Amino acid sequence: MKINILFLIGGLILSAASKYLQFKYQSLIGDLLVFPAAVLLLLALLFSIPAYQEWFKNSATHSTALLLAITGGGAVLSFQLFAWLVFGRGTEAGYLMLIPFFILAALVIRLIFKLTGS
């Protein structure tokens, strides 16, 4: 089975479990399961892109492709945390999570340009 399908299945299972726990039990665990689900869905997306697969397999670009996945995961996590704190918990301190999101998103864009040679 392809790795992107495994990431997709894992992300969907965690996402469905999260929604079930959130709506049925108003569980904090349900809220927190959204975070790994989002990262797994990001990885599913990345590994669905043929160019990313080539970068990941190539020894010259492997470390940069890995850094792209880690940085992208951090961007997704910081945005999820922002949304959860602001909209889910009503905490305005969540807006501070936009700072790492924008920084990491800029790094993701820079890494993509580095990998494409642009």
N, CA, C and O atoms as CSV, one atom per row, in Angstrom:
chain,resi,resn,atom,element,x,y,z
A,1,MET,N,N,0.843,-1.178,0.000
A,1,MET,CA,C,0.000,0.000,0.000
A,1,MET,C,C,0.887,1.240,0.000
A,1,MET,O,O,1.911,1.291,0.681
A,2,LYS,N,N,0.476,2.231,-0.772
A,2,LYS,CA,C,1.263,3.454,-0.864
A,2,LYS,C,C,1.194,4.232,0.443
A,2,LYS,O,O,0.196,4.196,1.163
A,3,ILE,N,N,2.278,4.930,0.724
A,3,ILE,CA,C,2.399,5.661,1.991
A,3,ILE,C,C,1.355,6.770,2.101
A,3,ILE,O,O,0.849,7.036,3.191
A,4,ASN,N,N,1.030,7.419,0.982
A,4,ASN,CA,C,0.043,8.493,1.050
A,4,ASN,C,C,-1.338,7.957,1.443
A,4,ASN,O,O,-2.100,8.645,2.122
A,5,ILE,N,N,-1.655,6.747,1.021
A,5,ILE,CA,C,-2.935,6.136,1.392
A,5,ILE,C,C,-2.947,5.815,2.888
A,5,ILE,O,O,-3.970,5.989,3.551
A,6,LEU,N,N,-1.817,5.347,3.420
A,6,LEU,CA,C,-1.739,5.073,4.858
A,6,LEU,C,C,-1.909,6.347,5.679
A,6,LEU,O,O,-2.617,6.354,6.686
A,7,PHE,N,N,-1.259,7.422,5.246
A,7,PHE,CA,C,-1.429,8.710,5.932
A,7,PHE,C,C,-2.879,9.180,5.842
A,7,PHE,O,O,-3.431,9.693,6.815
A,8,LEU,N,N,-3.488,9.004,4.684
A,8,LEU,CA,C,-4.869,9.426,4.492
A,8,LEU,C,C,-5.819,8.636,5.396
A,8,LEU,O,O,-6.693,9.216,6.040
A,9,ILE,N,N,-5.650,7.331,5.441
A,9,ILE,CA,C,-6.506,6.498,6.286
A,9,ILE,C,C,-6.327,6.883,7.754
A,9,ILE,O,O,-7.309,7.020,8.484
A,10,GLY,N,N,-5.081,7.056,8.187
A,10,GLY,CA,C,-4.816,7.455,9.566
A,10,GLY,C,C,-5.437,8.799,9.899
A,10,GLY,O,O,-6.034,8.965,10.962
A,11,GLY,N,N,-5.298,9.763,8.990
A,11,GLY,CA,C,-5.880,11.087,9.201
A,11,GLY,C,C,-7.397,11.051,9.261
A,11,GLY,O,O,-8.012,11.724,10.088
A,12,LEU,N,N,-7.995,10.261,8.379
A,12,LEU,CA,C,-9.460,10.161,8.376
A,12,LEU,C,C,-9.986,9.467,9.629
A,12,LEU,O,O,-11.002,9.880,10.188
A,13,ILE,N,N,-9.304,8.422,10.068
A,13,ILE,CA,C,-9.720,7.717,11.288
A,13,ILE,C,C,-9.626,8.653,12.493
A,13,ILE,O,O,-10.562,8.745,13.287
A,14,LEU,N,N,-8.500,9.343,12.624
A,14,LEU,CA,C,-8.350,10.276,13.746
A,14,LEU,C,C,-9.359,11.421,13.671
A,14,LEU,O,O,-9.895,11.845,14.695
A,15,SER,N,N,-9.613,11.910,12.487
A,15,SER,CA,C,-10.567,12.994,12.322
A,15,SER,C,C,-11.977,12.536,12.687
A,15,SER,O,O,-12.706,13.250,13.376
A,16,ALA,N,N,-12.360,11.349,12.228
A,16,ALA,CA,C,-13.689,10.822,12.553
A,16,ALA,C,C,-13.815,10.554,14.055
A,16,ALA,O,O,-14.841,10.860,14.662
A,17,ALA,N,N,-12.767,9.982,14.645
A,17,ALA,CA,C,-12.787,9.736,16.094
A,17,ALA,C,C,-12.882,11.049,16.856
A,17,ALA,O,O,-13.584,11.140,17.864
A,18,SER,N,N,-12.178,12.058,16.376
A,18,SER,CA,C,-12.214,13.376,17.008
A,18,SER,C,C,-13.625,13.942,16.997
A,18,SER,O,O,-14.122,14.401,18.025
A,19,LYS,N,N,-14.264,13.909,15.847
A,19,LYS,CA,C,-15.620,14.457,15.735
A,19,LYS,C,C,-16.591,13.674,16.608
A,19,LYS,O,O,-17.447,14.267,17.264
A,20,TYR,N,N,-16.470,12.364,16.623
A,20,TYR,CA,C,-17.349,11.540,17.457
A,20,TYR,C,C,-17.198,11.916,18.931
A,20,TYR,O,O,-18.189,12.132,19.628
A,21,LEU,N,N,-15.953,11.993,19.398
A,21,LEU,CA,C,-15.717,12.333,20.806
A,21,LEU,C,C,-16.145,13.761,21.138
A,21,LEU,O,O,-16.621,14.033,22.240
A,22,GLN,N,N,-15.972,14.663,20.185
A,22,GLN,CA,C,-16.368,16.052,20.421
A,22,GLN,C,C,-17.879,16.187,20.543
A,22,GLN,O,O,-18.372,16.842,21.461
A,23,PHE,N,N,-18.619,15.570,19.619
A,23,PHE,CA,C,-20.063,15.758,19.600
A,23,PHE,C,C,-20.796,14.871,20.599
A,23,PHE,O,O,-21.789,15.289,21.193
A,24,LYS,N,N,-20.311,13.653,20.783
A,24,LYS,CA,C,-20.991,12.725,21.689
A,24,LYS,C,C,-20.696,13.022,23.157
A,24,LYS,O,O,-21.593,12.991,24.000
A,25,TYR,N,N,-19.416,13.311,23.455
A,25,TYR,CA,C,-19.002,13.458,24.852
A,25,TYR,C,C,-18.425,14.833,25.203
A,25,TYR,O,O,-18.055,15.058,26.355
A,26,GLN,N,N,-18.341,15.749,24.250
A,26,GLN,CA,C,-17.688,17.050,24.459
A,26,GLN,C,C,-16.308,16.854,25.098
A,26,GLN,O,O,-15.940,17.559,26.038
A,27,SER,N,N,-15.572,15.907,24.581
A,27,SER,CA,C,-14.307,15.465,25.158
A,27,SER,C,C,-13.129,16.335,24.695
A,27,SER,O,O,-13.038,16.730,23.532
A,28,LEU,N,N,-12.240,16.613,25.642
A,28,LEU,CA,C,-11.005,17.322,25.307
A,28,LEU,C,C,-10.126,16.457,24.411
A,28,LEU,O,O,-9.431,16.972,23.535
A,29,ILE,N,N,-10.153,15.155,24.627
A,29,ILE,CA,C,-9.367,14.244,23.780
A,29,ILE,C,C,-9.833,14.366,22.332
A,29,ILE,O,O,-9.019,14.327,21.410
A,30,GLY,N,N,-11.131,14.513,22.137
A,30,GLY,CA,C,-11.644,14.724,20.792
A,30,GLY,C,C,-11.104,16.000,20.175
A,30,GLY,O,O,-10.783,16.037,18.987
A,31,ASP,N,N,-11.004,17.047,20.984
A,31,ASP,CA,C,-10.420,18.297,20.491
A,31,ASP,C,C,-8.959,18.107,20.098
A,31,ASP,O,O,-8.504,18.625,19.078
A,32,LEU,N,N,-8.240,17.366,20.914
A,32,LEU,CA,C,-6.799,17.207,20.693
A,32,LEU,C,C,-6.469,16.254,19.547
A,32,LEU,O,O,-5.394,16.362,18.956
A,33,LEU,N,N,-7.364,15.324,19.221
A,33,LEU,CA,C,-7.113,14.396,18.110
A,33,LEU,C,C,-7.091,15.100,16.757
A,33,LEU,O,O,-6.596,14.552,15.771
A,34,VAL,N,N,-7.622,16.299,16.717
A,34,VAL,CA,C,-7.616,17.063,15.467
A,34,VAL,C,C,-6.188,17.377,15.032
A,34,VAL,O,O,-5.897,17.433,13.838
A,35,PHE,N,N,-5.301,17.579,15.998
A,35,PHE,CA,C,-3.936,17.990,15.673
A,35,PHE,C,C,-3.151,16.912,14.917
A,35,PHE,O,O,-2.617,17.210,13.848
A,36,PRO,N,N,-3.054,15.671,15.420
A,36,PRO,CA,C,-2.353,14.670,14.617
A,36,PRO,C,C,-3.093,14.327,13.326
A,36,PRO,O,O,-2.467,13.971,12.328
A,37,ALA,N,N,-4.426,14.433,13.341
A,37,ALA,CA,C,-5.189,14.176,12.115
A,37,ALA,C,C,-4.791,15.169,11.027
A,37,ALA,O,O,-4.616,14.783,9.871
A,38,ALA,N,N,-4.649,16.433,11.383
A,38,ALA,CA,C,-4.282,17.461,10.406
A,38,ALA,C,C,-2.891,17.209,9.831
A,38,ALA,O,O,-2.666,17.390,8.635
A,39,VAL,N,N,-1.963,16.793,10.683
A,39,VAL,CA,C,-0.603,16.517,10.207
A,39,VAL,C,C,-0.601,15.306,9.273
A,39,VAL,O,O,0.064,15.324,8.237
A,40,LEU,N,N,-1.335,14.262,9.633
A,40,LEU,CA,C,-1.402,13.081,8.766
A,40,LEU,C,C,-2.043,13.423,7.421
A,40,LEU,O,O,-1.609,12.919,6.385
A,41,LEU,N,N,-3.060,14.267,7.427
A,41,LEU,CA,C,-3.679,14.667,6.166
A,41,LEU,C,C,-2.735,15.524,5.325
A,41,LEU,O,O,-2.749,15.435,4.098
A,42,LEU,N,N,-1.921,16.346,5.969
A,42,LEU,CA,C,-0.898,17.099,5.240
A,42,LEU,C,C,0.111,16.149,4.591
A,42,LEU,O,O,0.475,16.317,3.427
A,43,LEU,N,N,0.554,15.157,5.351
A,43,LEU,CA,C,1.507,14.192,4.799
A,43,LEU,C,C,0.889,13.395,3.652
A,43,LEU,O,O,1.569,13.080,2.676
A,44,ALA,N,N,-0.394,13.072,3.768
A,44,ALA,CA,C,-1.085,12.386,2.671
A,44,ALA,C,C,-1.076,13.250,1.420
A,44,ALA,O,O,-0.858,12.759,0.312
A,45,LEU,N,N,-1.315,14.543,1.611
A,45,LEU,CA,C,-1.293,15.463,0.472
A,45,LEU,C,C,0.101,15.563,-0.132
A,45,LEU,O,O,0.263,15.468,-1.348
A,46,LEU,N,N,1.106,15.754,0.714
A,46,LEU,CA,C,2.477,15.876,0.201
A,46,LEU,C,C,2.902,14.643,-0.587
A,46,LEU,O,O,3.450,14.756,-1.683
A,47,PHE,N,N,2.644,13.460,-0.019
A,47,PHE,CA,C,3.084,12.241,-0.683
A,47,PHE,C,C,2.201,11.858,-1.872
A,47,PHE,O,O,2.475,10.871,-2.555
A,48,SER,N,N,1.144,12.637,-2.123
A,48,SER,CA,C,0.334,12.444,-3.322
A,48,SER,C,C,0.882,13.250,-4.493
A,48,SER,O,O,0.474,13.043,-5.635
A,49,ILE,N,N,1.789,14.154,-4.219
A,49,ILE,CA,C,2.374,15.007,-5.254
A,49,ILE,C,C,3.616,14.306,-5.812
A,49,ILE,O,O,4.577,14.081,-5.076
A,50,PRO,N,N,3.606,13.956,-7.108
A,50,PRO,CA,C,4.746,13.227,-7.687
A,50,PRO,C,C,6.086,13.943,-7.505
A,50,PRO,O,O,7.096,13.288,-7.249
A,51,ALA,N,N,6.116,15.255,-7.630
A,51,ALA,CA,C,7.376,15.986,-7.479
A,51,ALA,C,C,7.915,15.829,-6.062
A,51,ALA,O,O,9.120,15.661,-5.874
A,52,TYR,N,N,7.040,15.881,-5.070
A,52,TYR,CA,C,7.493,15.711,-3.686
A,52,TYR,C,C,8.039,14.303,-3.477
A,52,TYR,O,O,9.045,14.130,-2.788
A,53,GLN,N,N,7.403,13.314,-4.051
A,53,GLN,CA,C,7.890,11.938,-3.924
A,53,GLN,C,C,9.296,11.809,-4.506
A,53,GLN,O,O,10.152,11.127,-3.943
A,54,GLU,N,N,9.520,12.468,-5.629
A,54,GLU,CA,C,10.853,12.432,-6.240
A,54,GLU,C,C,11.876,13.133,-5.362
A,54,GLU,O,O,12.986,12.632,-5.187
A,55,TRP,N,N,11.518,14.285,-4.807
A,55,TRP,CA,C,12.424,15.005,-3.910
A,55,TRP,C,C,12.742,14.156,-2.694
A,55,TRP,O,O,13.882,14.136,-2.230
A,56,PHE,N,N,11.740,13.454,-2.173
A,56,PHE,CA,C,11.927,12.646,-0.976
A,56,PHE,C,C,12.825,11.438,-1.263
A,56,PHE,O,O,13.605,11.037,-0.399
A,57,LYS,N,N,12.729,10.862,-2.449
A,57,LYS,CA,C,13.523,9.679,-2.806
A,57,LYS,C,C,14.956,10.032,-3.216
A,57,LYS,O,O,15.861,9.211,-3.066
A,58,ASN,N,N,15.162,11.226,-3.722
A,58,ASN,CA,C,16.466,11.662,-4.200
A,58,ASN,C,C,17.353,11.998,-3.000
A,58,ASN,O,O,16.968,12.788,-2.138
A,59,SER,N,N,18.531,11.399,-2.951
A,59,SER,CA,C,19.425,11.625,-1.811
A,59,SER,C,C,19.895,13.082,-1.719
A,59,SER,O,O,20.207,13.559,-0.628
A,60,ALA,N,N,19.948,13.783,-2.840
A,60,ALA,CA,C,20.399,15.175,-2.823
A,60,ALA,C,C,19.347,16.119,-2.248
A,60,ALA,O,O,19.695,17.163,-1.696
A,61,THR,N,N,18.069,15.771,-2.369
A,61,THR,CA,C,17.001,16.652,-1.910
A,61,THR,C,C,16.187,16.055,-0.756
A,61,THR,O,O,15.230,16.674,-0.291
A,62,HIS,N,N,16.557,14.877,-0.301
A,62,HIS,CA,C,15.791,14.200,0.739
A,62,HIS,C,C,15.679,15.032,2.019
A,62,HIS,O,O,14.590,15.178,2.573
A,63,SER,N,N,16.791,15.571,2.481
A,63,SER,CA,C,16.742,16.324,3.739
A,63,SER,C,C,15.896,17.591,3.608
A,63,SER,O,O,15.209,17.971,4.556
A,64,THR,N,N,15.936,18.239,2.466
A,64,THR,CA,C,15.114,19.431,2.263
A,64,THR,C,C,13.638,19.052,2.174
A,64,THR,O,O,12.782,19.772,2.689
A,65,ALA,N,N,13.338,17.934,1.530
A,65,ALA,CA,C,11.953,17.460,1.458
A,65,ALA,C,C,11.439,17.079,2.842
A,65,ALA,O,O,10.283,17.345,3.171
A,66,LEU,N,N,12.279,16.469,3.637
A,66,LEU,CA,C,11.906,16.128,5.013
A,66,LEU,C,C,11.674,17.403,5.827
A,66,LEU,O,O,10.718,17.481,6.599
A,67,LEU,N,N,12.535,18.387,5.658
A,67,LEU,CA,C,12.373,19.670,6.343
A,67,LEU,C,C,11.083,20.370,5.898
A,67,LEU,O,O,10.423,21.032,6.699
A,68,LEU,N,N,10.733,20.221,4.633
A,68,LEU,CA,C,9.482,20.777,4.131
A,68,LEU,C,C,8.285,20.143,4.832
A,68,LEU,O,O,7.346,20.845,5.207
A,69,ALA,N,N,8.309,18.832,5.011
A,69,ALA,CA,C,7.213,18.142,5.701
A,69,ALA,C,C,7.129,18.566,7.162
A,69,ALA,O,O,6.035,18.783,7.682
A,70,ILE,N,N,8.261,18.684,7.817
A,70,ILE,CA,C,8.275,19.079,9.231
A,70,ILE,C,C,7.797,20.521,9.385
A,70,ILE,O,O,6.993,20.818,10.269
A,71,THR,N,N,8.286,21.410,8.536
A,71,THR,CA,C,7.896,22.816,8.598
A,71,THR,C,C,6.413,22.980,8.257
A,71,THR,O,O,5.700,23.746,8.905
A,72,GLY,N,N,5.964,22.260,7.245
A,72,GLY,CA,C,4.544,22.297,6.895
A,72,GLY,C,C,3.680,21.774,8.025
A,72,GLY,O,O,2.618,22.326,8.315
A,73,GLY,N,N,4.140,20.704,8.664
A,73,GLY,CA,C,3.414,20.172,9.817
A,73,GLY,C,C,3.333,21.181,10.947
A,73,GLY,O,O,2.295,21.313,11.595
A,74,GLY,N,N,4.421,21.889,11.184
A,74,GLY,CA,C,4.419,22.935,12.209
A,74,GLY,C,C,3.466,24.064,11.866
A,74,GLY,O,O,2.787,24.596,12.744
A,75,ALA,N,N,3.411,24.433,10.585
A,75,ALA,CA,C,2.482,25.481,10.153
A,75,ALA,C,C,1.041,25.040,10.351
A,75,ALA,O,O,0.209,25.809,10.832
A,76,VAL,N,N,0.751,23.804,9.980
A,76,VAL,CA,C,-0.600,23.272,10.161
A,76,VAL,C,C,-0.964,23.222,11.644
A,76,VAL,O,O,-2.072,23.597,12.028
A,77,LEU,N,N,-0.036,22.761,12.468
A,77,LEU,CA,C,-0.304,22.681,13.904
A,77,LEU,C,C,-0.532,24.057,14.521
A,77,LEU,O,O,-1.440,24.226,15.335
A,78,SER,N,N,0.273,25.033,14.147
A,78,SER,CA,C,0.091,26.361,14.734
A,78,SER,C,C,-1.228,26.985,14.277
A,78,SER,O,O,-1.879,27.683,15.054
A,79,PHE,N,N,-1.631,26.741,13.025
A,79,PHE,CA,C,-2.916,27.267,12.572
A,79,PHE,C,C,-4.075,26.552,13.268
A,79,PHE,O,O,-5.061,27.184,13.648
A,80,GLN,N,N,-3.953,25.240,13.432
A,80,GLN,CA,C,-4.986,24.484,14.144
A,80,GLN,C,C,-5.109,24.971,15.586
A,80,GLN,O,O,-6.213,25.113,16.114
A,81,LEU,N,N,-3.971,25.223,16.210
A,81,LEU,CA,C,-3.976,25.700,17.587
A,81,LEU,C,C,-4.610,27.088,17.672
A,81,LEU,O,O,-5.381,27.368,18.589
A,82,PHE,N,N,-4.285,27.951,16.718
A,82,PHE,CA,C,-4.935,29.264,16.649
A,82,PHE,C,C,-6.450,29.118,16.573
A,82,PHE,O,O,-7.178,29.737,17.349
A,83,ALA,N,N,-6.927,28.294,15.633
A,83,ALA,CA,C,-8.363,28.127,15.442
A,83,ALA,C,C,-9.025,27.526,16.678
A,83,ALA,O,O,-10.112,27.949,17.072
A,84,TRP,N,N,-8.372,26.544,17.287
A,84,TRP,CA,C,-8.932,25.888,18.466
A,84,TRP,C,C,-9.021,26.852,19.647
A,84,TRP,O,O,-10.029,26.894,20.352
A,85,LEU,N,N,-7.958,27.623,19.854
A,85,LEU,CA,C,-7.964,28.555,20.987
A,85,LEU,C,C,-8.938,29.707,20.785
A,85,LEU,O,O,-9.658,30.083,21.710
A,86,VAL,N,N,-8.963,30.267,19.585
A,86,VAL,CA,C,-9.799,31.440,19.346
A,86,VAL,C,C,-11.273,31.056,19.191
A,86,VAL,O,O,-12.140,31.630,19.850
A,87,PHE,N,N,-11.549,30.090,18.326
A,87,PHE,CA,C,-12.938,29.766,18.018
A,87,PHE,C,C,-13.518,28.694,18.934
A,87,PHE,O,O,-14.706,28.720,19.254
A,88,GLY,N,N,-12.681,27.756,19.354
A,88,GLY,CA,C,-13.166,26.678,20.206
A,88,GLY,C,C,-13.184,27.036,21.681
A,88,GLY,O,O,-14.092,26.638,22.409
A,89,ARG,N,N,-12.189,27.781,22.119
A,89,ARG,CA,C,-12.064,28.116,23.538
A,89,ARG,C,C,-12.330,29.573,23.855
A,89,ARG,O,O,-12.427,29.941,25.026
A,90,GLY,N,N,-12.449,30.408,22.834
A,90,GLY,CA,C,-12.728,31.824,23.052
A,90,GLY,C,C,-11.585,32.590,23.695
A,90,GLY,O,O,-11.801,33.595,24.372
A,91,THR,N,N,-10.361,32.108,23.478
A,91,THR,CA,C,-9.182,32.749,24.065
A,91,THR,C,C,-8.491,33.602,23.006
A,91,THR,O,O,-8.049,33.096,21.974
A,92,GLU,N,N,-8.407,34.875,23.271
A,92,GLU,CA,C,-7.768,35.758,22.296
A,92,GLU,C,C,-6.262,35.562,22.222
A,92,GLU,O,O,-5.630,36.016,21.268
A,93,ALA,N,N,-5.679,34.899,23.203
A,93,ALA,CA,C,-4.246,34.608,23.164
A,93,ALA,C,C,-3.912,33.680,21.990
A,93,ALA,O,O,-2.757,33.583,21.578
A,94,GLY,N,N,-4.922,33.009,21.464
A,94,GLY,CA,C,-4.715,32.145,20.308
A,94,GLY,C,C,-4.229,32.885,19.082
A,94,GLY,O,O,-3.599,32.298,18.203
A,95,TYR,N,N,-4.521,34.184,19.022
A,95,TYR,CA,C,-4.044,34.967,17.881
A,95,TYR,C,C,-2.519,34.991,17.815
A,95,TYR,O,O,-1.948,35.204,16.745
A,96,LEU,N,N,-1.864,34.775,18.938
A,96,LEU,CA,C,-0.399,34.717,18.940
A,96,LEU,C,C,0.122,33.543,18.115
A,96,LEU,O,O,1.259,33.571,17.644
A,97,MET,N,N,-0.698,32.522,17.940
A,97,MET,CA,C,-0.276,31.364,17.149
A,97,MET,C,C,-0.211,31.671,15.660
A,97,MET,O,O,0.300,30.868,14.879
A,98,LEU,N,N,-0.725,32.825,15.267
A,98,LEU,CA,C,-0.587,33.232,13.866
A,98,LEU,C,C,0.844,33.639,13.547
A,98,LEU,O,O,1.265,33.574,12.392
A,99,ILE,N,N,1.585,34.053,14.552
A,99,ILE,CA,C,2.984,34.452,14.329
A,99,ILE,C,C,3.811,33.264,13.843
A,99,ILE,O,O,4.439,33.358,12.788
A,100,PRO,N,N,3.832,32.132,14.586
A,100,PRO,CA,C,4.589,30.991,14.048
A,100,PRO,C,C,3.989,30.445,12.759
A,100,PRO,O,O,4.713,29.917,11.915
A,101,PHE,N,N,2.670,30.565,12.597
A,101,PHE,CA,C,2.068,30.093,11.351
A,101,PHE,C,C,2.633,30.844,10.154
A,101,PHE,O,O,3.053,30.224,9.177
A,102,PHE,N,N,2.648,32.186,10.220
A,102,PHE,CA,C,3.147,32.967,9.089
A,102,PHE,C,C,4.639,32.747,8.861
A,102,PHE,O,O,5.092,32.704,7.718
A,103,ILE,N,N,5.396,32.609,9.934
A,103,ILE,CA,C,6.834,32.351,9.793
A,103,ILE,C,C,7.066,30.999,9.128
A,103,ILE,O,O,7.857,30.888,8.192
A,104,LEU,N,N,6.373,29.974,9.616
A,104,LEU,CA,C,6.542,28.633,9.045
A,104,LEU,C,C,6.007,28.552,7.620
A,104,LEU,O,O,6.587,27.861,6.783
A,105,ALA,N,N,4.920,29.243,7.336
A,105,ALA,CA,C,4.393,29.260,5.969
A,105,ALA,C,C,5.396,29.909,5.010
A,105,ALA,O,O,5.565,29.454,3.879
A,106,ALA,N,N,6.053,30.967,5.469
A,106,ALA,CA,C,7.079,31.605,4.638
A,106,ALA,C,C,8.252,30.650,4.408
A,106,ALA,O,O,8.805,30.594,3.309
A,107,LEU,N,N,8.629,29.902,5.446
A,107,LEU,CA,C,9.709,28.921,5.284
A,107,LEU,C,C,9.309,27.807,4.322
A,107,LEU,O,O,10.132,27.339,3.536
A,108,VAL,N,N,8.053,27.384,4.381
A,108,VAL,CA,C,7.563,26.355,3.452
A,108,VAL,C,C,7.690,26.861,2.021
A,108,VAL,O,O,8.165,26.140,1.143
A,109,ILE,N,N,7.270,28.086,1.787
A,109,ILE,CA,C,7.359,28.659,0.437
A,109,ILE,C,C,8.814,28.730,-0.011
A,109,ILE,O,O,9.132,28.414,-1.157
A,110,ARG,N,N,9.685,29.142,0.885
A,110,ARG,CA,C,11.109,29.220,0.544
A,110,ARG,C,C,11.681,27.835,0.222
A,110,ARG,O,O,12.460,27.692,-0.721
A,111,LEU,N,N,11.300,26.821,0.996
A,111,LEU,CA,C,11.778,25.457,0.738
A,111,LEU,C,C,11.259,24.925,-0.597
A,111,LEU,O,O,11.969,24.220,-1.314
A,112,ILE,N,N,10.031,25.266,-0.918
A,112,ILE,CA,C,9.490,24.827,-2.208
A,112,ILE,C,C,10.277,25.455,-3.345
A,112,ILE,O,O,10.616,24.777,-4.316
A,113,PHE,N,N,10.572,26.754,-3.233
A,113,PHE,CA,C,11.383,27.403,-4.269
A,113,PHE,C,C,12.781,26.790,-4.345
A,113,PHE,O,O,13.345,26.656,-5.431
A,114,LYS,N,N,13.330,26.422,-3.205
A,114,LYS,CA,C,14.655,25.787,-3.185
A,114,LYS,C,C,14.598,24.432,-3.899
A,114,LYS,O,O,15.491,24.099,-4.677
A,115,LEU,N,N,13.555,23.664,-3.633
A,115,LEU,CA,C,13.447,22.343,-4.255
A,115,LEU,C,C,13.151,22.419,-5.743
A,115,LEU,O,O,13.607,21.571,-6.510
A,116,THR,N,N,12.399,23.415,-6.156
A,116,THR,CA,C,12.080,23.526,-7.588
A,116,THR,C,C,13.206,24.204,-8.368
A,116,THR,O,O,13.221,24.174,-9.598
A,117,GLY,N,N,14.131,24.805,-7.659
A,117,GLY,CA,C,15.262,25.457,-8.335
A,117,GLY,C,C,14.926,26.840,-8.850
A,117,GLY,O,O,15.667,27.404,-9.655
A,118,SER,N,N,13.818,27.386,-8.393
A,118,SER,CA,C,13.394,28.735,-8.851
A,118,SER,C,C,14.069,29.809,-8.051
A,118,SER,O,O,13.838,30.994,-8.291
